[in-house]
Amino acid sequence: MLKRLIMGGILGLLGLGLAGSPLFASEETIPLDKVKIDLSDFPSLQRGAQTFMNYCSGCHGLKFVRYSTMAQDIGIVDRNGKVLEQAVKDNLMFVGDKISDSIVPAMQKAEGAAWFGVAPPDLSLTVRAKGADWVYSYLRAFYPDAKRPWGVNNRVFPDVAMPHVLNDLQATLSPPEYDRLVADLVNFLSYAAEPHQLARKRLGVFVLLFLGVFLVFAALLKREYWKEVK
C-alpha cells in the first residue's frame, strides 16, 4: 500500500477541511456514526499515518506536525525510544528531505489554485473543527451519483466537490475492514489536531496528585494555626 496513489491524493484536492468553500453547495445535519479515538493505540495511529501519507498527502498537509515529532508520538521508535528515521523516510516521507521538516503536501498551493480554482486545505485542525465523528461518518458516506462532476455524492455533505479517493480501498476491503481503515485514519487526524494531548493528560495526573498532597498539608497547617483560636 505504501507509496501508491500520491497523485490519487491530488485528485482529492477538494477534500476534508474545505467546509465553507464555495465548492461546497450545502451541508446538512444527519445522525453521525461514533468512532473510538485512542491515541495510546500506536498500531492504529501508524496505520492511519500510512493511509494519510498514501492517499491524502498528495494534496493535504499537516503543517503543525513534524515527521520526527509524529514518529516519536505514534511509536515509530526503537527499544531505546530513538526515532527510526530510515523507516519514516522509506514509508512515510514522500515530500521533504529532513525528518525535522513539517508535513507538507506534494502539490503546491499555486498549482492547486490553477488546476482546481482553490488551494488544497491543510488538515491539521480538521478533527478539532468538525469533530472525529463527523470526519469518520463523512469518509464512509460516499455513494455513486452520475450527476456530480466526480461521479459521487456524500450523505453527510450533499453535493460535495471531493472525489472518493478511498474508493479503490472500499471496493477491495470488506465493510468491517474499510470501517477500521477509516477509523485508523481519523484516529491519526485526531492526533495531528492536537499532538501534545497525551502528554498534557499525563501531566494533568501529576498536577492532580500534587494538589491532593498539597491539600493535605494545607489542611494540617490550617488546623495548626487555628488550634489556639479555638
ABEGO torsion letter per residue (X at the ends): XBGBGAAAAAAAAABBGABGBAABABBBBBBBBBBBBBAABAAAAAAAAAAAAAAAAAABBBAABBAAAAAAAAGBBBAAGBBBAAAAAAAABABEABAABBBBBABBAAAAAAAAGBBBBBAAAAAAAAEAAAAAAAAAABBBBAABAAGBBBAABBGBABBBAAAAAAAABBAAAAAAAAAAAAAAAAAAABAAAAAAAAAAAAAAAAAAAAAAAAAAAAAAAAAAAX
